[in-house]
């Protein structure tokens, strides 16, 4: 399977709340990365992405049988060097929109572990995951971190940063503290995004 090298990054803003804290963080990353090369910003809450059916049909050929907007993400993922996912934390885990996308990565799992011919293994990626939470519980990001480790394995993300923001209950509250954006910039610089 040939992989194009034209795209540098994919930003998935998964919050159902446009202009909310995680969406704002994702938009900030977009402004930083635009100068670094070609990329795509997707607000996935405006996409029709069905949940995984658990049908296991992807185990036959490494392809999902569903026909929805996930096809666009499937097309983009093998091309990118950097993956950015921004998600609010709901019920101590990723929001439903983010989780649906990750669950739909099962075809890549099947390619890697069952079919032994993963298109994702042709290139290694770096990941930046921006998580926003309305609470300050010590374990508020733990559930999301476990799920993101699975994603890293399946998508061949060799290096990643998780930047979590607590106590952001109100829409746009992330903007009140400039240090929030400094933390994102620092994570991007640590990853060596060029």
Steps between C-alpha positions, in 0.01 A plus 500: 500500500661824389510785746515859380733735683309821434333549838695592809227505765139417581318683778181339627292733713251257647302722736129531433528856633638726225711773657530302821828448682632199310386645166678826586816304585477315168457827310809638673702199386369554148636857500839374618523216249375685192848644451659155532343338196182365353242358732132449565277622782179303551226581743370149541186595688367627168580173327284190479715235665314191611615290793680173433252221427722229648432293188869400459468520121815716499691189610464361146666782306585780742218723376189627672171420327322810627449788260520828691733794561758277668615423144662845489698427816602157371635669187697763693655296782763307299630825349573702812806550718316667789162419650327746730183404684318746723226362723307609803480249782148368556430245774876459563576404139523638149183651357279270293611657172869427572426152629297413189795589279742295709262203507479522120879450476436127533585447129856619574517260795388219268759600240778502759419196712292269281596576142862600576498773235419833660512809283565695820837328550644671193564814703531594865299786643501740791190583698375794703190446707324797657257413778276745683308424816259693716624339821834476675491131601846343508388218271284703261723418199578136587222344292589710196870419536432126488292537183764723339769240568294255294474757222879554509559129456261458209602817314874459558528819705853468635514822700215690656411769748181532702420851614216502748312801628290477816233729647376627163125481543384806307520533122816686397648493850828364362572849361509659846847368581769561232707225661252248355611589148865509608466138613371402156782685326755335729361154419521570126858621536596194708367277222725671249223596262680661208 
